[in-house]
Amino acid sequence: TYMATPIVKATKGKESRTFYTQYEYDQWKAENGRGWAIQYYKGLGTSTRDEAQEYFKEMNVTQFRYTADADSAAIDLAFNKARADDRKTWLQGHRAEDIVIPRADKTLAYAEFVNRDLIHFSHYNLERSIPSMMDGLKTSQRKILFGCLKRNLTSKVKVAQLAGYVSEHAGYHHGEMSLNETIIGMAQDFVGSNNLPWLVPKGQFGTRLQGGKDSAASRYIFTYLQPFMKDLVPADDLPCLKYRDDDGLSVEPEWYAPVLPMLLVNGARGIGTGYSTFIPSYNPVALKQVLLRWLKGEDKEILKTVDLPPWYRGFRGTIMPCTDGYEINGKYSYNAKTKTISVQDLPIEYWTSDFKEYLDSLCEKKDFVKDYTDTSTDMDVNFEIVLKDDMPIAEAAKKLGLISKIKTTNMHAFNSRGNITKYTTVNEILEEYAHARLALYGVRKESMLRELRAKLPWHTSVVKFLTLMCNDVIDLRKKPHADCVRILETHELTDIPDLLKLPISSMTLENIAKHEAELARLRARIAEIEATTPSQFWVADLENLIV
């Protein structure tokens, strides 16, 4: 058996409604949400003492029922580690409206639980774990970026305070500890983390010594948006995005559209139900040059044909192609006379402390390592390793873990339509991103033109009205309001209520000239935008971006 407790409660005065599924609540909210106070419940700890007593006074208890074939098959599908591919198919059939329908006898088959209840958690888990191809962000990261942009975060704030702001303004309904960790991750800049961090790290945000796990507590460190963020995520894009709704609060969009494919710039790693993903990081400068060549028509096939190796800022080793991926070699050299290996860099995501612990274990076992010295810092790797016996450098490097491999066979991301997609090559990601981003530039162009054209009638009316007043063509003094309106209507003026509110001080020749100049500026800007293609907009944005 299990006892269900509400996940959402709506209150208006003394009236209250409780909901046990998100879909049930969403359906009710579409017709009745206005004026209700909404409370989300994250575990029993959110409930008050009185509410807990209510739950046990009228317990919503369901008895599971079991039928061998169907229920066993459903449980095996959901939890068998070997059936990840079957779970992919299962999740592709997810529909939000497929919820558990309460039965009169208060029983529930295991198969129905798996296919009408557990599947919703699994799908949501996937959305939180796998990034979007468009911006390279997972849901929590996107909420953080939304909060930073909304706050115009250009001066430092404590990470813990930013987490609270994001929770409030972006509808984040999970623990702030997780949000703190995500903010820290978006600001990390050590080798193997972000090639282009979204946030500026002010304080100890972690190092390559422990792969970022050595960061200070969120209440002691500060952050704010990277200065280049205004060029990476242009403000003119924001009105064109599709924003999610959280109880009437407009929160983060389905995805942002940075002018660079950030999924490739910073890479991605995540594990969700049925799916996982690993995408290496690539050079933002190289990606920028590829896009510029394509946009300028210098190489129309470059998105399909360009061969981009993974790249990590500050990494001093080598990355070479191999079957199904790339071989990553740390930087090292060997002195046969002293039987000493000098290690100046480790493979990506092989952290300095882990390597040191491994060397300690080899020394304790009296294996092939005799001794070593470590003068590494939080930024640089520097080990001198003395071997017991002379051996080929390739063999020693392999034993020490100085050679690793990354695969490009598990690159999953949500595409621009919100469907999870497997990409077999980096070129597929780059090409799909480029066409979706270019299409958004077309939408942005029309949005900018609408906004500018909407300003023309007001300035036109003001110029005409002030000219009529200054030339004594009309006189509104000592007249009833209705007569004033009628006079202006005869001269075919618009925005009459606002014109009648203009102060006496505005009725000058200088103010006429000011509005005429604004009209000329607007018309020139409209003509400029009309003459600019979506590709040219993107080229300008890329050339403004310094990476």
C-alpha positions as CSV (number, residue, x, y, z in Angstrom):
1,T,0.0,0.0,0.0
2,Y,0.9,3.7,-0.2
3,M,-0.6,6.8,1.2
4,A,-0.8,9.7,-1.2
5,T,-0.2,13.3,0.0
6,P,-0.9,16.4,-2.0
7,I,1.8,17.9,-4.3
8,V,-0.1,21.2,-4.8
9,K,-2.6,23.1,-2.6
10,A,-4.7,26.0,-3.8
11,T,-6.3,28.4,-1.3
12,K,-8.7,31.3,-1.6
13,G,-10.0,32.6,1.7
14,K,-11.4,29.7,3.7
15,E,-11.7,27.5,0.6
16,S,-8.9,25.1,-0.4
17,R,-8.3,22.5,-3.1
18,T,-5.6,19.8,-3.0
19,F,-4.1,18.0,-6.0
20,Y,-2.2,14.8,-6.2
21,T,-0.9,15.1,-9.8
22,Q,0.6,18.0,-11.7
23,Y,-1.7,17.3,-14.7
24,E,-4.8,17.4,-12.5
25,Y,-3.7,20.7,-11.1
26,D,-2.8,22.2,-14.5
27,Q,-6.2,21.2,-15.8
28,W,-8.0,22.9,-12.9
29,K,-5.7,26.0,-13.1
30,A,-6.6,26.6,-16.7
31,E,-10.2,27.4,-15.6
32,N,-9.9,28.4,-11.9
33,G,-6.4,29.6,-11.1
34,R,-7.1,33.4,-10.8
35,G,-7.1,34.7,-7.3
36,W,-5.8,31.5,-5.6
37,A,-2.7,31.2,-3.5
38,I,-0.6,28.2,-4.6
39,Q,1.6,26.1,-2.4
40,Y,3.9,23.4,-3.8
41,Y,4.8,20.5,-1.5
42,K,8.3,19.1,-1.6
43,G,8.1,16.2,0.7
44,L,6.2,16.0,4.0
45,G,8.5,18.6,5.5
46,T,6.5,21.3,3.6
47,S,3.3,20.4,5.3
48,T,2.2,22.1,8.5
49,R,1.2,20.3,11.7
50,D,-2.5,20.8,11.0
51,E,-2.1,19.6,7.4
52,A,-0.3,16.4,8.6
53,Q,-3.2,15.7,10.9
54,E,-5.6,16.2,8.0
55,Y,-3.8,13.6,5.9
56,F,-4.0,11.0,8.7
57,K,-7.6,11.9,9.6
58,E,-8.8,11.0,6.1
59,M,-6.0,8.9,4.7
60,N,-5.8,8.6,0.9
61,V,-4.5,5.0,1.0
62,T,-4.2,2.9,-2.2
63,Q,-3.7,-0.9,-2.2
64,F,-1.5,-2.2,-4.9
65,R,-2.8,-5.2,-6.7
66,Y,-0.6,-7.7,-8.7
67,T,-1.3,-9.8,-11.7
68,A,1.8,-11.8,-12.8
69,D,2.4,-11.1,-16.4
70,A,1.5,-7.4,-17.0
71,D,2.7,-6.2,-13.7
72,S,6.0,-8.1,-13.7
73,A,6.7,-6.9,-17.2
74,A,6.0,-3.2,-16.2
75,I,8.3,-3.4,-13.2
76,D,11.0,-5.1,-15.2
77,L,10.7,-2.4,-17.8
78,A,11.1,0.4,-15.3
79,F,13.9,-1.0,-13.2
80,N,15.9,-3.6,-15.1
81,K,19.3,-2.0,-15.7
82,A,19.7,-3.9,-18.9
83,R,16.6,-2.4,-20.5
84,A,17.7,1.2,-21.0
85,D,16.8,1.0,-24.7
86,D,13.3,-0.2,-23.9
87,R,12.9,2.7,-21.5
88,K,13.8,5.1,-24.3
89,T,10.8,3.7,-26.3
90,W,8.6,3.8,-23.2
91,L,9.4,7.5,-22.6
92,Q,8.8,8.5,-26.2
93,G,5.2,7.5,-25.7
94,H,4.9,9.8,-22.6
95,R,1.7,11.9,-22.5
96,A,1.0,14.4,-19.6
97,E,-2.7,13.5,-19.7
98,D,-2.1,9.8,-18.9
99,I,-2.6,9.9,-15.2
100,V,-3.9,7.4,-12.6
101,I,-7.7,7.3,-12.5
102,P,-8.8,6.6,-8.9
103,R,-10.9,3.4,-8.6
104,A,-13.8,3.0,-6.2
105,D,-12.1,0.1,-4.5
106,K,-8.9,2.2,-4.0
107,T,-6.6,-0.3,-5.7
108,L,-3.9,0.2,-8.3
109,A,-2.2,-2.3,-10.5
110,Y,1.6,-2.1,-10.6
111,A,1.5,-1.8,-14.4
112,E,-0.8,1.2,-14.2
113,F,1.4,2.8,-11.6
114,V,4.5,2.4,-13.8
115,N,2.8,3.6,-17.0
116,R,0.6,6.4,-15.6
117,D,2.5,7.7,-12.5
118,L,6.2,6.7,-12.6
119,I,6.5,7.7,-16.2
120,H,5.8,11.3,-15.4
121,F,8.7,11.4,-12.8
122,S,11.0,9.7,-15.3
123,H,10.2,12.2,-18.1
124,Y,10.7,15.1,-15.7
125,N,13.9,13.6,-14.5
126,L,15.0,13.4,-18.2
127,E,14.2,17.1,-18.7
128,R,16.4,18.0,-15.7
129,S,19.3,15.8,-16.7
130,I,19.7,16.2,-20.5
131,P,20.5,19.7,-22.0
132,S,19.0,21.5,-24.9
133,M,20.9,21.5,-28.2
134,M,20.1,25.2,-28.5
135,D,21.8,26.6,-25.4
136,G,23.5,23.6,-23.8
137,L,21.6,24.2,-20.6
138,K,19.6,21.9,-18.4
139,T,16.5,23.2,-16.7
140,S,18.1,24.4,-13.5
141,Q,20.9,26.1,-15.3
142,R,18.4,27.9,-17.6
143,K,16.5,29.1,-14.6
144,I,19.7,30.5,-13.1
145,L,20.5,32.3,-16.4
146,F,17.0,33.6,-16.5
147,G,17.3,34.9,-12.9
148,C,20.6,36.6,-13.7
149,L,19.3,38.3,-16.8
150,K,16.1,39.4,-15.1
151,R,18.1,40.9,-12.2
152,N,20.7,42.3,-14.7
153,L,23.3,40.8,-12.5
154,T,26.4,42.9,-13.4
155,S,27.7,43.3,-9.8
156,K,28.7,40.6,-7.4
157,V,26.2,38.8,-5.2
158,K,26.6,35.8,-2.8
159,V,25.9,32.5,-4.5
160,A,23.5,31.6,-1.7
161,Q,21.6,34.9,-2.3
162,L,21.4,34.3,-6.0
163,A,20.0,30.8,-5.3
164,G,17.2,32.4,-3.3
165,Y,16.4,34.9,-6.0
166,V,16.3,32.2,-8.7
167,S,14.0,30.1,-6.5
168,E,11.6,33.0,-6.1
169,H,11.6,34.5,-9.6
170,A,12.1,31.4,-11.8
171,G,9.7,29.0,-10.1
172,Y,12.4,26.6,-8.8
173,H,10.6,24.0,-6.6
174,H,13.6,21.9,-5.5
175,G,16.3,22.2,-2.9
176,E,18.5,25.3,-2.9
177,M,21.6,23.2,-2.0
178,S,21.3,21.7,-5.5
179,L,20.9,25.2,-7.0
180,N,24.0,26.5,-5.2
181,E,26.0,23.6,-6.7
182,T,24.7,24.4,-10.2
183,I,25.5,28.1,-9.9
184,I,29.1,27.2,-8.8
185,G,29.4,24.8,-11.7
186,M,28.3,27.6,-14.2
187,A,31.1,29.8,-12.9
188,Q,34.0,27.3,-12.8
189,D,36.9,27.9,-15.2
190,F,39.6,25.4,-14.3
191,V,40.9,23.0,-17.0
192,G,38.2,20.5,-17.8
193,S,35.3,22.6,-16.7
194,N,33.8,25.4,-18.8
195,N,35.6,26.8,-21.9
196,L,33.2,29.8,-21.5
197,P,31.8,30.1,-18.0
198,W,28.3,31.8,-17.9
199,L,29.2,33.4,-14.5
200,V,32.2,35.1,-13.0
201,P,33.8,33.3,-10.1
202,K,34.7,35.6,-7.2
203,G,36.2,33.5,-4.5
204,Q,37.1,29.8,-4.3
205,F,34.8,28.0,-6.8
206,G,36.9,24.8,-6.9
207,T,40.0,23.8,-8.8
208,R,41.4,21.0,-10.9
209,L,42.9,19.6,-7.7
210,Q,39.5,17.9,-6.9
211,G,37.5,18.6,-10.1
212,G,35.6,21.5,-8.4
213,K,34.6,19.6,-5.3
214,D,36.9,21.8,-3.3
215,S,34.8,24.9,-3.7
216,A,34.0,27.1,-0.7
217,A,30.5,27.2,0.9
218,S,28.0,29.2,-1.1
219,R,27.6,31.8,1.6
220,Y,31.2,32.9,1.2
221,I,31.6,33.2,-2.5
222,F,30.2,35.7,-5.0
223,T,29.3,35.7,-8.7
224,Y,27.7,37.8,-11.5
225,L,27.2,37.5,-15.2
226,Q,30.2,37.3,-17.5
227,P,30.7,40.7,-19.2
228,F,30.5,39.0,-22.6
229,M,27.0,37.7,-21.8
230,K,25.3,40.7,-23.4
231,D,26.9,39.7,-26.7
232,L,26.5,36.0,-26.3
233,V,22.7,36.3,-25.4
234,P,21.6,39.5,-27.2
235,A,18.8,41.4,-25.5
236,D,16.9,41.7,-28.9
237,D,16.4,37.9,-28.8
238,L,14.6,37.8,-25.5
239,P,11.1,39.0,-26.7
240,C,11.2,36.3,-29.4
241,L,11.7,33.3,-27.1
242,K,8.9,31.0,-25.8
243,Y,8.6,31.4,-22.1
244,R,7.3,28.8,-19.7
245,D,4.5,29.6,-17.2
246,D,4.6,28.7,-13.6
247,D,1.3,29.5,-11.8
248,G,0.9,32.7,-13.9
249,L,4.5,33.7,-13.4
250,S,6.5,33.9,-16.6
251,V,9.7,32.1,-16.0
252,E,12.6,30.8,-18.1
253,P,12.1,30.1,-21.9
254,E,12.1,26.7,-23.4
255,W,15.6,27.5,-24.5
256,Y,17.9,30.5,-25.1
257,A,19.7,30.9,-28.4
258,P,23.3,32.1,-27.7
259,V,25.1,33.2,-30.8
260,L,27.6,30.3,-30.3
261,P,26.5,26.7,-29.9
262,M,27.2,26.5,-26.1
263,L,26.4,22.8,-26.1
264,L,29.6,22.3,-28.0
265,V,31.6,25.1,-26.3
266,N,31.2,23.7,-22.8
267,G,30.1,20.2,-23.6
268,A,27.6,18.2,-21.6
269,R,27.3,15.3,-19.2
270,G,24.1,13.9,-17.7
271,I,22.2,10.8,-16.7
272,G,18.4,10.6,-16.9
273,T,15.9,7.8,-17.1
274,G,16.6,5.7,-20.2
275,Y,19.0,8.2,-21.5
276,S,22.5,9.6,-20.7
277,T,24.7,12.0,-22.6
278,F,28.3,12.9,-23.0
279,I,29.4,15.6,-25.4
280,P,33.0,16.9,-25.4
281,S,33.9,20.6,-25.3
282,Y,35.1,22.5,-28.4
283,N,37.0,25.6,-29.2
284,P,34.7,28.7,-29.2
285,V,37.1,30.6,-31.5
286,A,37.0,27.8,-34.0
287,L,33.2,27.5,-33.8
288,K,32.9,31.2,-34.4
289,Q,35.1,31.1,-37.5
290,V,33.2,28.2,-38.9
291,L,29.9,30.0,-38.4
292,L,31.2,33.2,-40.0
293,R,32.5,31.4,-43.1
294,W,29.1,29.7,-43.5
295,L,27.1,32.9,-42.9
296,K,29.2,34.9,-45.3
297,G,28.8,32.2,-48.0
298,E,32.5,31.4,-48.1
299,D,31.9,27.7,-47.6
300,K,28.2,26.6,-47.7
301,E,29.1,23.0,-46.8
302,I,31.4,23.7,-43.9
303,L,28.8,22.8,-41.3
304,K,28.7,19.3,-42.8
305,T,32.4,18.9,-43.6
306,V,34.4,20.7,-40.9
307,D,36.5,18.4,-38.7
308,L,36.6,19.8,-35.2
309,P,38.6,18.0,-32.5
310,P,37.6,18.5,-28.8
311,W,39.3,21.4,-27.1
312,Y,39.7,22.3,-23.4
313,R,41.0,25.8,-22.4
314,G,44.3,25.5,-20.7
315,F,44.9,21.8,-21.5
316,R,48.5,21.2,-22.6
317,G,48.2,17.6,-23.7
318,T,47.1,16.2,-27.1
319,I,43.8,15.0,-28.4
320,M,43.9,12.7,-31.4
321,P,41.0,10.9,-33.2
322,C,40.5,7.2,-32.7
323,T,37.7,4.7,-33.2
324,D,34.4,6.0,-31.9
325,G,36.0,9.1,-30.3
326,Y,39.3,10.6,-29.3
327,E,42.4,9.6,-27.4
328,I,43.5,12.1,-24.8
329,N,47.2,12.2,-23.8
330,G,48.4,14.2,-20.8
331,K,51.7,16.1,-21.2
332,Y,54.7,14.0,-20.1
333,S,58.3,13.2,-20.9
334,Y,60.7,10.4,-19.9
335,N,64.4,10.6,-18.8
336,A,65.7,7.0,-19.4
337,K,68.9,7.8,-17.4
338,T,67.1,8.7,-14.2
339,K,64.1,6.5,-15.0
340,T,61.9,9.6,-14.3
341,I,58.7,10.6,-15.9
342,S,57.9,14.3,-15.8
343,V,54.1,14.9,-15.9
344,Q,53.0,18.5,-16.8
345,D,49.3,17.7,-17.5
346,L,46.8,15.0,-16.9
347,P,44.0,13.7,-19.3
348,I,40.7,15.7,-19.1
349,E,38.8,15.0,-15.9
350,Y,41.7,13.1,-14.3
351,W,42.0,15.4,-11.2
352,T,45.3,16.1,-9.6
353,S,44.3,14.7,-6.1
354,D,43.1,11.5,-7.7
355,F,46.4,11.1,-9.5
356,K,48.3,11.7,-6.3
357,E,46.3,9.1,-4.4
358,Y,47.0,6.6,-7.2
359,L,50.7,7.3,-7.0
360,D,50.6,6.8,-3.2
361,S,48.9,3.4,-3.6
362,L,51.6,2.4,-6.2
363,C,54.3,3.4,-3.8
364,E,52.7,1.5,-0.9
365,K,52.4,-1.7,-3.0
366,K,56.0,-1.2,-4.2
367,D,54.7,-1.6,-7.7
368,F,56.5,-0.1,-10.7
369,V,56.7,3.4,-9.1
370,K,59.6,3.9,-6.7
371,D,58.9,7.4,-5.5
372,Y,57.6,10.8,-6.7
373,T,57.6,14.5,-5.9
374,D,54.5,16.7,-6.4
375,T,54.9,20.5,-6.9
376,S,51.5,20.9,-8.5
377,T,49.4,24.0,-7.8
378,D,45.6,24.5,-8.0
379,M,46.2,25.5,-11.7
380,D,49.1,23.5,-12.9
381,V,50.2,19.8,-12.8
382,N,53.8,19.0,-12.0
383,F,54.9,15.5,-10.9
384,E,58.3,13.9,-11.1
385,I,57.8,10.1,-10.9
386,V,60.8,7.8,-10.4
387,L,60.2,4.2,-11.8
388,K,61.7,1.1,-10.2
389,D,62.8,-0.2,-13.6
390,D,63.3,1.1,-17.0
391,M,60.2,0.6,-19.3
392,P,58.9,2.0,-22.5
393,I,57.3,5.4,-22.0
394,A,54.0,4.2,-23.7
395,E,53.7,1.4,-21.3
396,A,54.4,3.6,-18.3
397,A,52.0,6.2,-19.5
398,K,49.2,3.6,-19.9
399,K,49.9,2.2,-16.4
400,L,49.8,5.7,-14.9
401,G,46.5,6.6,-16.6
402,L,48.1,9.3,-18.6
403,I,46.2,8.2,-21.7
404,S,42.4,8.1,-21.7
405,K,39.6,8.0,-24.3
406,I,36.4,9.9,-24.8
407,K,33.6,8.6,-27.0
408,T,31.2,10.5,-29.2
409,T,28.7,7.7,-29.4
410,N,26.3,8.9,-26.7
411,M,25.5,12.5,-27.7
412,H,21.9,13.1,-26.6
413,A,20.2,16.5,-26.3
414,F,16.7,18.0,-26.6
415,N,16.3,19.6,-30.1
416,S,14.7,22.9,-30.8
417,R,11.2,21.3,-30.8
418,G,11.8,19.7,-27.4
419,N,12.3,16.2,-28.6
420,I,15.2,14.2,-27.2
421,T,17.6,13.4,-30.1
422,K,20.7,11.3,-30.6
423,Y,23.4,13.0,-32.6
424,T,25.9,10.8,-34.3
425,T,28.4,13.6,-35.1
426,V,29.3,17.0,-33.9
427,N,28.4,18.3,-37.4
428,E,24.8,17.2,-36.9
429,I,24.6,19.3,-33.7
430,L,26.3,22.3,-35.4
431,E,24.1,22.1,-38.5
432,E,20.8,21.8,-36.6
433,Y,21.8,24.6,-34.2
434,A,22.8,26.9,-37.0
435,H,19.6,26.6,-39.0
436,A,17.4,27.0,-35.9
437,R,19.5,30.0,-34.7
438,L,19.3,31.6,-38.2
439,A,15.5,31.1,-38.2
440,L,15.3,33.0,-34.9
441,Y,17.2,35.9,-36.4
442,G,14.3,36.2,-39.0
443,V,11.8,36.2,-36.1
444,R,13.9,38.8,-34.3
445,K,14.1,41.0,-37.4
446,E,10.3,41.1,-37.6
447,S,10.0,41.7,-33.9
448,M,12.4,44.7,-34.0
449,L,10.5,46.2,-37.0
450,R,7.1,45.8,-35.2
451,E,8.5,47.6,-32.2
452,L,10.0,50.4,-34.2
453,R,7.0,50.9,-36.4
454,A,4.7,51.0,-33.4
455,K,6.5,54.1,-32.2
456,L,6.0,56.1,-35.4
457,P,2.3,57.1,-34.9
458,W,3.0,58.8,-31.6
459,H,5.9,60.9,-32.7
460,T,4.0,61.7,-35.9
461,S,0.9,62.8,-33.9
462,V,3.0,64.9,-31.5
463,V,4.8,66.8,-34.4
464,K,1.5,67.5,-36.1
465,F,-0.3,68.5,-32.9
466,L,2.5,70.8,-31.7
467,T,2.8,72.4,-35.2
468,L,-1.0,73.1,-35.3
469,M,-0.7,74.6,-31.8
470,C,2.4,76.7,-32.4
471,N,1.0,78.0,-35.8
472,D,-2.3,79.0,-34.1
473,V,-4.2,76.7,-36.4
474,I,-6.0,75.3,-33.4
475,D,-6.8,76.8,-30.0
476,L,-7.9,74.5,-27.2
477,R,-8.0,77.1,-24.5
478,K,-11.3,77.6,-22.5
479,K,-13.0,74.8,-24.4
480,P,-14.9,71.7,-23.0
481,H,-13.0,68.4,-23.2
482,A,-15.4,67.0,-25.8
483,D,-14.8,70.0,-28.1
484,C,-11.1,69.6,-27.8
485,V,-11.4,65.9,-28.8
486,R,-13.6,66.9,-31.8
487,I,-11.1,69.5,-33.0
488,L,-8.3,67.1,-32.9
489,E,-10.4,64.4,-34.7
490,T,-11.1,66.8,-37.5
491,H,-7.3,67.1,-38.1
492,E,-7.1,63.3,-38.1
493,L,-4.8,63.1,-35.1
494,T,-4.3,59.8,-33.1
495,D,-3.4,59.2,-29.5
496,I,-5.8,62.1,-28.6
497,P,-6.0,61.3,-24.8
498,D,-2.2,61.4,-24.5
499,L,-1.9,64.5,-26.7
500,L,-4.3,66.4,-24.4
501,K,-2.1,65.5,-21.4
502,L,1.0,67.1,-22.9
503,P,2.3,70.0,-20.6
504,I,2.5,73.6,-21.8
505,S,6.3,73.4,-21.6
506,S,6.3,70.9,-24.4
507,M,4.5,73.1,-26.9
508,T,7.7,74.7,-28.3
509,L,9.5,74.8,-31.6
510,E,12.4,73.0,-29.9
511,N,10.2,70.1,-28.9
512,I,8.8,69.8,-32.5
513,A,12.4,69.6,-33.7
514,K,13.1,66.9,-31.1
515,H,10.3,64.7,-32.2
516,E,11.1,65.2,-35.9
517,A,14.6,64.1,-35.2
518,E,13.3,61.0,-33.4
519,L,11.1,60.3,-36.4
520,A,14.0,60.5,-38.7
521,R,16.1,58.2,-36.5
522,L,13.3,55.7,-36.3
523,R,12.7,55.7,-40.1
524,A,16.5,55.4,-40.7
525,R,16.7,52.5,-38.3
526,I,13.7,50.8,-39.9
527,A,15.3,51.1,-43.3
528,E,18.5,49.7,-42.0
529,I,16.9,46.7,-40.4
530,E,14.7,46.1,-43.5
531,A,17.9,46.0,-45.6
532,T,19.7,43.6,-43.2
533,T,19.4,39.9,-43.7
534,P,19.2,37.4,-40.8
535,S,22.7,36.2,-41.8
536,Q,24.1,39.7,-41.5
537,F,22.5,40.2,-38.1
538,W,24.3,37.0,-36.9
539,V,27.6,38.1,-38.4
540,A,27.4,41.4,-36.6
541,D,26.7,39.6,-33.3
542,L,29.5,37.2,-33.8
543,E,32.0,39.9,-34.6
544,N,30.9,41.8,-31.4
545,L,31.5,38.7,-29.3
546,I,35.1,38.5,-27.9
547,V,35.9,34.9,-26.8
